[in-house]
Amino acid sequence: LTGDDPFQLFAEMARREAIEPAHAFYLGYEMAKAITALTLGKNYVQDQALRWGFLTVPEHSHRDKMQGDE
């Protein structure tokens, strides 16, 4: 899926298949970061912190914990 409206994207995903609550939460979190990046003209990369220059705070992904990398 592609688009710039997170609400439409989420509705389309839900229409196609059931979304588990934990996955819905994760998708909402990532979509919020994506729309923030789009609005501010920044780049978005899934599971990575938004780049704010020297103000960037490292973001630990849930995938790091799943892989044992803390």
Secondary structure, 3 states (H helix, E strand, C coil): CCCCCHHHHHHHHHHHCCCCHHHHHHHHHHHHHHHHHHHHCCCCCCCCCCCCHHHCCCCCCHHHHHCCCC
